[in-house]
Amino acid sequence: MTDNSIRVTSEIGTLKRLLIHSPDGGIGKVVPSKFKEWLYDDTVHISQMRREYNEYIKLLLYFLDPDKINYIKDFEKKQTGRKQADCFKPGHTDYFNSDKVLDTQQLLYAILQHNDIRQRIISAVCAWEGCSFATERKLEAIQDASELAQVLITGVLKSPDKKSSEFIFAPVPNFIFTRDIGIVINDHILLSNAATAARERESLLMKFISYYHIFKDSQEKVIEISESSDFFLLDEKEQRYYKTSVEGGDVMMIASNHLLIGCSERTTPSAIDEIVHAIFRNNKTGIEKISVVKIPRLRAIMHIDTVFTHVKKDTWVLFGKMSERVMEEKNKQQYSYYIDLLDKQVAADYEGVEILRFYKPFKEMYEPSKNYRQDISYTIKGLESLLRNISTEDYDVPDDEVKIIYSGNNVFPYDEREQWTDACNLLALKDGVVVGYDRNEETFKGFEAKGYLIIHAAELFKKFDNKELTPADVSNTLILLPSAELSRARGGAHCMSMPLLREKI
């Protein structure tokens, strides 16, 4: 890829290229006894999950690479019964192979074709997984780079006759959430450092993909965050406290000069400290201010993009329980005794939101010892006022025109139910056009009240095919994906995307 094929300056600029990962066989291997360790809350019906994900892929292609749509349609016509078209399967000879909608497995396959890189990846994965020498030799014996890419992701090795298979290491069932493995910051990339062992192979593979494919001609633009050199000297309790982990769901390229980072269950204070210094030390990232949002360490709100996402310059979707305005209003209202007790308990669970901001003085050289933090408490009182501040300060939107749409339309218990199923985790295809799940019906009411059209992806495809509409015509719209199985994996459209190129707002 060339430098001009990688640039993200916002969360809402027209999307031109992104990285995804289609549900692989490893997801179908998740068992209840491994839920906690593998970060799942339920098993999924993998065939149905793939059908739903294929709708997502088609939607992306309609907007990003429409020339591939006829190719997809031709293969779908060949489907018999419930068999799925092979054109959606990375590594298959009939894969649609877009250069706009890229799959991690395809990029891994590309670099595995180079023998020196192939050996490095096999050695690195086997060292991390603690494989035997015999297992490493089995991987080295795989001649087909596409097959090897699949094994490194799923952990499943087929026998030479393809009639049986064995687990040689654990799957990486969360790889579908490519947002978490890295974040493009203008024309640089910040690689994740996974918080849990279940996702560390994802981080490892993404490092190779970044250095040897996406940024192979400009490796200096890859930013890595790692543990301090003396981390191994700390005792076990101190290591838990000072662990350096960051995941992309907690990092938003919110404007061309503004980075937003969440301190959460998955991203630690020490990682944020490293990021602030790394970004300000690098004079070429273009970042002049960094806002840090501290949220409670809860499974329900594992990253900040499960709490809010940007819809349009003047519009956000937000979990109301995290809004200082909502909580202030509810405290003024009278409830029945039963509901009042529930709300008080819920409010207590979500206490602890804190906003910090760091500025790098214009044209000033980075100084490691300098405190770049500035007091913003006089203008930003909480999360909602932060979002309003971004719209007004970064996008010149008058404060009275900023719109906040709430999860579950801010009605209990739908607000919590639909936040859990990613009502706030939306992907912007362009300013004002976002993708979400079809199950969050109360949230739709909030969008409709703000003048947004709600339409299912399949219905939109028909309009495109009948020439009633083109992707360029779509505006102020929430596009719905089928989500019976996708939502079980605990991530929405925002999580399932890693933007590589957006048009500048």
N, C-alpha and C positions, 0 to 999 in steps of 0.2 A: 504493500500500500504506500501511497505517496502522502506527504505532509498535508496536502489540501483535501485528502479524503478523511482526515481525522480532525474534527474541531467541534466542540460543544460549548456554547456560551450561555445557555439557558436551559430550563426544563420545558419550555413551551415553543421554541422555534421549530419551524417545519422540519420534521424528521426525515432524513435522507438515507441514513445507513445505521444499522444496529446489529448487535450480537445477541443471539438467542441460543437456547439448547433444547431441542425436542426431547420429550419424555423418553428415557431409555429403559432398557430392561432392568436396570438396578432398582428403579422405583417400584417395580413389581415384585421385588424380593424383600421389601420391608415387612417385618413381622412384629406383632404386638410387643414381644419381649424386648425389642430394640427401639421402641418409640422414643423414649427419653434420650437415648444416646444418639439416635439418628435424626432427632428433631422433628418427628412426626407425631400427630395426634390420632391418626386413623390409618387404616390401610386404604389403598385406592384401587379402583377397577381400572387397570392400566389401559385396556383397549378403549374404554369410553373416554378416559383421560386424553388419549392420543387423538380421538375424534374431535374433542373439544379444542385441543391445542391446534389441530389442523385448521380450524376456523380462525384462530388467531393468526396463523401463518398466512392464510388467504387474505385476511384483512390487511396485514402488513404489506403484502405484495400488491394489492389493489392501489395502495397509497404510495409505495416506495418503488415498486418494480412491476408495473402493470403488464409489461411484455411477457411476463411469466404466467399470467393468468390463463391464457388459452392452453398453454402447455399443461397446467394443472387440470383444467377441465377435461382435456382429452384423456388423461389417465383416470380421472374420476368416473368417466363413462365406462371404463373397462372393469370397474369394480363389480364383483359378483357377491351377492349376499352381504355379509358383514365384513368381508375382506377389505382392508384399507389399501389405498393406492400406494405403491412403492415409491412414488415420486416425493413423498413426504419424509422418507427415511434417509437420514444422513448415512453416507457410505454405500448406498445402493446405486447401481449403475444408472437408474432412472431418476435420481434425485434432481430436484428443480435447480439447484446450484446457482442461486442468485449472488451477485456481488454487492447487493444492497441489504439483503436479509441473510446474514451470515450465521452459521452454526458453529459452535465451539468444536464439535466433533470433526467437522470438515476442515477447520483450521489446524486442528491437531494432526489430522491425516496429512495435510500439506507439508508440515514440518517434519513428520516422521519419515518422509521419503528421502531425507538427507541422512546418510548413515551416521555421521558424527553426532548430529543432534539426536537422532534416534537412540544411540547408545547412552547419551547423557540422560535422556528422559527415563529410559528403562532403569538405569542405575539409580537415579534420584528417587523414583517411585518405589523401587524395591528396598532401598535403604530406609525410606520413611516408613514403609509398611512392615519392615522387619522380615522380608521374604528370605527363604532359603536360597542357596546358590543354585539348586536344582530348578527352582521356580524361575529365577532370573534367566537361566538357560532356556527354559520353555518359551519365555517371552522373546528372547533373542532369535529363536527358531521360527517365529511367525514372519513369513515373507511378505504378506499382504499388509501394507501400511494402514489400510482402512480397517482391517480386522484388528490390528494391534491397537488402534485408537479406541475402538469399541471395548476391547478388553481392559485397557487402562482406565476407562470411565466406569464400566459396569462392574469390574472385578471378576467377571465370569469368563473362564477359559474353556473353550470347546475342545473336545478330543480331536485327534487328527482325522478321524472318519466323520466328525460332526454329529455323531449319534448320541453323545453324552457331553456333559459339561461339569465343571467344578468351580466353586468359589476359591479364588486364590488370595483375594483380599476383599474388604468390605466395599459395597457400592457407594456412590456419592449421590444419593437421591435428591439432594437439594441443588444440584447443578442446574436444574431448570430455572433457578432464580439467578440469572446472569448479572443482574444489577449488583449483587453482593461481591462479585469477584474483582471489580475494579470500577473506577469512575474517571471519565475523560474530563480534564480540567483545561478548558480552551484547547490547546493542541498538545497537552501532556496527558499522561495517565497516572493515577494513583492506584497502585495495586493493593488489594485487601490483604489483611493478615488475620485469618479466620479466628474467631473466638473459641471454636470447639474443634475437637479432633475430627468430627464427622465431616468437616468442610475443608480440612487442610490440604487434601489432595487436589481439590478444586483450585485453591490458591497456587499450588505448585504448578499445575498444568497451565494456568493462566499466565504465570510468570514466563514459561517457555513460549507460549503463544504470543505474548507481548513483545518479548525480546527478539524472537526469531521470525515473526510474521508481521504483526500490526505495526511495530516500530523497529523493524529490522534495519532500516537505514537511518534511524535517529534514536538510538538506544538511550541517549542522554535525556530524553523526554520521559523516561519511565521513572516514577518516584516510588521507592519502597520504604516501608516503615517496619522496623524490626525491634526486637528486644535490645535493651542496653547491653553493652559488652560485659558488664559484671552481674547480669541478671542471675546467672547460675550460682552466684554466691549467696543469694537470698534464701531464707528458709521457705518451707512450703506455704506458710500463711502469708508471708510477704510477697511471694511470687503471685499468689492469687490477687493480691491488692495492686501490685505494680505491673501486672500482665499488660503487654502492648498488643491490643487487637482492634482492628477496624474493619467494618464491612460496608459495602457500597450503599446499602439501604439507609445508612446513616449519613451519607454525603450527597449534597445536592449542589450542582452547578447552577446557582439560582439567578445569577446575572454575570455579565462578562468579567466583572471585577470583584464579584462577591461569591464566596464559598460558604455553604451552610453545613455544619457538622452536628450530628446528634451524639450525645453521651448517653448510652443506653445499656441494655442487657448485653449487647454484642460489641460495643465500641467503648474503650476505656479512657479515663482521663490521661493516662500516660501516652496513649496513642495520639490523642488530640494535641497534647503538648508537642509531640514529635512532628505532627503534621503542620502545625502553626509555624514551627521553626523551619521545617523543610520548604514550605511554600514561600515564606518571606525571605529565606536565604537564596531562593532561586528567583532571580530578577526577570525571568522570561515567562513565568506562568501567567502574568497579567492580573494576579489577584492582589487587591489592595485592602480588602476587609474580609474578615472571617467571623461569622456569627456562630456561636456554640449554644445548642439547646440541650439542657440536661433534663431527661425524662426518667420516670421511675423504672427500675429494673424488673419489668413484668413480662411474662410470656406473651400476653395479649398485645403488648405494644413493643415488640422486640427491636424495631427500628423506627426512626422518625417518619419514614414514608408509610408506616401503618397508621400514623396519626394525622398527617396532612400531605397533600400534594398540590402542585400549582396547575390550575385549569386554563387560565387566561391571564393576561396582564392584570386585570382587575378582579379576578375570581380565584378562590381557593376552596377546596373541600377539607373539612376539619372534623375531628372527633370532639364533639361539644364538651365532653367531660374534661378536656384539656384546655378549654377556653376560659380565660379569666372573666370575660364578659358574661358568658353563659352562667358560670357559677355565681357571679354577683347577682344576676337577675333571679336565679332560682332561690337564692337566700332571701330575697325580698318577697317571694310568693308564699302562699299558704297551701299546704298539702294535707291530705289525710295523714293520720298518725303512722299508718303502715308505710305509705310511699315516702314520707319524710324520713323515716328511719333508714329505708333502703338507700335513698339519695345521699344521706349523710355518710353511710358506710362506703358507697361508691366514691364519693368525693374524697374520702380519706385515702382510698387506694391510689388516687391519682395526684395527691399532693406532692410537691417537691420539684415542680417545673422551675427552671432557672435559666435565664438568658444572659450570655456574656458576648462581648464583641471586641475584636482585636483589629486595629488599624495599622497599616504600614504607611508611614509618612511618605508623601509623594517625592520621588527622586532621592530619597535618603538611603544610604547603604545599610544593609542588614547588620545589626549588632546583636550578637547572641545574648548578651547580658541585659538588653533593653526590655522593659515591660511595655508591650504594645497594647495592653488592655486599657479600654477607656470606659468610663461610667456612662451608661445609656439609660439608667433607671428613670430618668426624668421624661423620657419619651416612650420607652418600651417597658410595659408593666407585666407582660406575660406573652403567651404564645400567639394569641389572636392579634395583639398590637404589633408583634413582630411581623406577622404576615402583612398586615396593613402598612407597616413601615416599608417593607420591601416593595409593595405595589406603588407607594407614593414616592419613595426615594430613588428606587432603581428604574421604575417605569413611568414616572411622572403622572400617575393616576391621582386625581383629587380624592382625598380621604373619604368624602361622602359618596363616592362612586365605587368604592371597594366592596365586593360581595363575598360573603362567607356562606358556603353551603355546608350543612352539618350532616354527619353520618346518621342514618335513621331519621332524618329530618328533625333531629334533636328531640325525639319522643322516646321516653323510656317504655319498654326495654329494647326497642328496636335500635336505638343508638349504639348500645353495646353489642347486640347480636350482629348488626351489619358491619360494625367496625371489625369484629372478629373475622368476618368473611370479606374483608378488604374493600369496603365501601370507600375508604379514603386512599386506597392504593391505586391511583389511576395513571395511565400513560398518556401523555399528550402527543398526538400525531402532528398537531400544529396548534397555534394559539386558538383556544376555545373548542377544540375537537379532541375528546378524550375517550379512552377505552376502559371499560369496567365490567363487572360481573352482572349477569341477569337476575341474580337472586336477591339483590339489595333494593327491594321494591319501595321501601319507605324513603330511602335516600333519593330515588327518582323524583319524588314529590318536591324536594328542595330544589332540584335542578329545573323542573318544570316551572316552579314559581319564579325562577330567575330568567325565564325565557329560553331554556334549552330544549331542543328536540331530543327525545329518547327513542332509539331505534335499535332493533336487534341486528347483528351483523349479517345474518342470512337475508333479512329483508333489504338491507342496504345493498348487498351483492346483486339482488334482482333488479334494483333500480339502476345500478351501474350497467348491468348486462342489457337492460332494455333501453339504455341511452336516456333515461329520465333524469339522470344525475351523473356528475363526474366527481371524483375525489376533490378536485379544485373547487367545486360548488359547495361542498359541505362546510358548514360553519355553525358555531354554538350548538354542538351536538355531543351527546353521550352515547357511544356505541357499545352495545351489550354483547358479551361473549357468553356462550353456554358454560355453566360452571359447577355442575353437580359434583364432578370429580376434581377438577382443577382446584377448587376452593379448599378441598381437604388437605392439600399440601401446605396451606397457610402462607399464601402469597398471591398478589394480584398482578395485573398487567404491568404495573410499574416495576415490581420485583422481577418479572419475566423479560426484562429488557435491559440491555446495556447500550445506550446510544453512543454511536461513534461519530456521527455527523449530523448537525442540525443547521438550518439556515439561521443567520443572525437576526435577532429581533430588532 
